[in-house]
Amino acid sequence: MADQKSEQKNTSDQIIERLPLEHPLPKEIQRLPKDDTVCKFCGISYFIHHEVKALEEKVISLEKDLVDYQAAIEREVTLKNEIKSCQEKLAKNQALIKNKEEE
């Protein structure tokens, strides 16, 4: 059953098995201060799986933001090229107007 729910992702010759979070932590536990959920000896959270899932969600969100950012950069380059082209046309038209006025 775990095989049906797990996802596998191949990243640079590593296979990462991701099991879905079947039962989220109760709200009371989620609200506990970090000090109450971390081992006093080694500092590792008792809820490491939950924290890994939260980090995975954050990574997915940041990857989406990065795609949007890259698209915005591409649009910016395109718009800068259009502005440059329009400025050149404007300069050319202004020069033509000036030449006609002189004639």
C-alpha atoms as a printed R data frame, in Angstrom:
    type eleno elety resid chain resno      x      y       z
1   ATOM     1    CA   MET     A     1  0.000  0.000   0.000
2   ATOM     2    CA   ALA     A     2  2.890  2.359   0.728
3   ATOM     3    CA   ASP     A     3  4.132  1.693  -2.810
4   ATOM     4    CA   GLN     A     4  0.859  3.004  -4.231
5   ATOM     5    CA   LYS     A     5  1.063  6.222  -2.253
6   ATOM     6    CA   SER     A     6  4.750  6.862  -2.603
7   ATOM     7    CA   GLU     A     7  6.288  9.017  -5.260
8   ATOM     8    CA   GLN     A     8  9.767  8.549  -6.595
9   ATOM     9    CA   LYS     A     9 11.874 11.356  -7.913
10  ATOM    10    CA   ASN     A    10 15.156 10.837  -9.699
11  ATOM    11    CA   THR     A    11 17.637 13.577  -8.919
12  ATOM    12    CA   SER     A    12 21.193 13.136 -10.132
13  ATOM    13    CA   ASP     A    13 21.232  9.331  -9.768
14  ATOM    14    CA   GLN     A    14 19.478  9.429  -6.385
15  ATOM    15    CA   ILE     A    15 16.011  8.075  -5.849
16  ATOM    16    CA   ILE     A    16 14.035  9.823  -3.149
17  ATOM    17    CA   GLU     A    17 10.936  8.059  -1.912
18  ATOM    18    CA   ARG     A    18  8.259 10.445  -0.734
19  ATOM    19    CA   LEU     A    19  5.435  9.134   1.379
20  ATOM    20    CA   PRO     A    20  2.390 11.352   1.708
21  ATOM    21    CA   LEU     A    21  1.528 12.725   5.126
22  ATOM    22    CA   GLU     A    22 -1.532 10.622   5.938
23  ATOM    23    CA   HIS     A    23 -2.432 12.173   9.280
24  ATOM    24    CA   PRO     A    24 -1.449 15.768   9.939
25  ATOM    25    CA   LEU     A    25 -0.359 16.583  13.460
26  ATOM    26    CA   PRO     A    26 -3.134 17.781  15.745
27  ATOM    27    CA   LYS     A    27 -3.356 21.560  16.079
28  ATOM    28    CA   GLU     A    28 -2.372 21.415  19.760
29  ATOM    29    CA   ILE     A    29  0.886 19.691  18.851
30  ATOM    30    CA   GLN     A    30  1.541 22.021  15.915
31  ATOM    31    CA   ARG     A    31  1.265 24.996  18.269
32  ATOM    32    CA   LEU     A    32  3.864 23.631  20.717
33  ATOM    33    CA   PRO     A    33  7.038 25.676  21.025
34  ATOM    34    CA   LYS     A    34 10.066 24.218  19.194
35  ATOM    35    CA   ASP     A    35 11.759 23.514  22.515
36  ATOM    36    CA   ASP     A    36  8.992 21.053  23.444
37  ATOM    37    CA   THR     A    37  9.273 19.077  20.196
38  ATOM    38    CA   VAL     A    38 13.063 18.769  19.987
39  ATOM    39    CA   CYS     A    39 15.288 16.203  21.671
40  ATOM    40    CA   LYS     A    40 17.249 17.962  24.408
41  ATOM    41    CA   PHE     A    41 20.270 15.731  23.778
42  ATOM    42    CA   CYS     A    42 20.720 15.786  19.991
43  ATOM    43    CA   GLY     A    43 18.441 18.637  18.880
44  ATOM    44    CA   ILE     A    44 16.501 16.550  16.350
45  ATOM    45    CA   SER     A    45 12.772 17.152  16.190
46  ATOM    46    CA   TYR     A    46 10.465 14.360  17.257
47  ATOM    47    CA   PHE     A    47  8.311 15.321  14.302
48  ATOM    48    CA   ILE     A    48 10.996 15.141  11.615
49  ATOM    49    CA   HIS     A    49  8.634 13.631   9.011
50  ATOM    50    CA   HIS     A    50  6.204 16.499   9.464
51  ATOM    51    CA   GLU     A    51  9.025 19.030   9.153
52  ATOM    52    CA   VAL     A    52 10.367 17.350   6.011
53  ATOM    53    CA   LYS     A    53  6.901 17.530   4.463
54  ATOM    54    CA   ALA     A    54  6.666 21.214   5.333
55  ATOM    55    CA   LEU     A    55 10.071 21.810   3.731
56  ATOM    56    CA   GLU     A    56  9.026 19.893   0.606
57  ATOM    57    CA   GLU     A    57  5.949 22.105   0.277
58  ATOM    58    CA   LYS     A    58  8.127 25.182   0.671
59  ATOM    59    CA   VAL     A    59 10.502 23.913  -2.033
60  ATOM    60    CA   ILE     A    60  7.591 23.343  -4.411
61  ATOM    61    CA   SER     A    61  6.307 26.860  -3.727
62  ATOM    62    CA   LEU     A    62  9.749 28.385  -4.252
63  ATOM    63    CA   GLU     A    63 10.221 26.437  -7.497
64  ATOM    64    CA   LYS     A    64  6.933 27.906  -8.774
65  ATOM    65    CA   ASP     A    65  8.081 31.375  -7.725
66  ATOM    66    CA   LEU     A    66 11.368 30.816  -9.541
67  ATOM    67    CA   VAL     A    67  9.563 29.872 -12.756
68  ATOM    68    CA   ASP     A    68  7.456 33.034 -12.465
69  ATOM    69    CA   TYR     A    69 10.575 35.090 -11.802
70  ATOM    70    CA   GLN     A    70 12.352 33.636 -14.838
71  ATOM    71    CA   ALA     A    71  9.320 34.415 -17.002
72  ATOM    72    CA   ALA     A    72  9.318 37.980 -15.656
73  ATOM    73    CA   ILE     A    73 12.994 38.359 -16.547
74  ATOM    74    CA   GLU     A    74 12.298 37.149 -20.093
75  ATOM    75    CA   ARG     A    75  9.403 39.630 -20.394
76  ATOM    76    CA   GLU     A    76 11.656 42.400 -19.107
77  ATOM    77    CA   VAL     A    77 14.308 41.648 -21.737
78  ATOM    78    CA   THR     A    78 11.659 41.612 -24.469
79  ATOM    79    CA   LEU     A    79 10.184 44.912 -23.280
80  ATOM    80    CA   LYS     A    80 13.623 46.546 -23.067
81  ATOM    81    CA   ASN     A    81 14.283 45.500 -26.671
82  ATOM    82    CA   GLU     A    82 10.925 46.930 -27.729
83  ATOM    83    CA   ILE     A    83 11.675 50.197 -25.919
84  ATOM    84    CA   LYS     A    84 15.051 50.433 -27.613
85  ATOM    85    CA   SER     A    85 13.454 49.796 -30.996
86  ATOM    86    CA   CYS     A    86 10.767 52.429 -30.370
87  ATOM    87    CA   GLN     A    87 13.369 54.960 -29.232
88  ATOM    88    CA   GLU     A    88 15.349 54.374 -32.434
89  ATOM    89    CA   LYS     A    89 12.195 54.845 -34.533
90  ATOM    90    CA   LEU     A    90 11.352 57.999 -32.613
91  ATOM    91    CA   ALA     A    91 14.831 59.411 -33.157
92  ATOM    92    CA   LYS     A    92 14.605 58.563 -36.861
93  ATOM    93    CA   ASN     A    93 11.168 60.224 -37.174
94  ATOM    94    CA   GLN     A    94 12.344 63.300 -35.288
95  ATOM    95    CA   ALA     A    95 15.309 63.558 -37.652
96  ATOM    96    CA   LEU     A    96 12.962 63.293 -40.661
97  ATOM    97    CA   ILE     A    97 10.705 66.019 -39.249
98  ATOM    98    CA   LYS     A    98 13.706 68.255 -38.619
99  ATOM    99    CA   ASN     A    99 14.966 67.713 -42.190
100 ATOM   100    CA   LYS     A   100 11.536 68.555 -43.658
101 ATOM   101    CA   GLU     A   101 11.303 71.714 -41.579
102 ATOM   102    CA   GLU     A   102 14.714 72.832 -42.860
103 ATOM   103    CA   GLU     A   103 13.702 72.373 -46.479
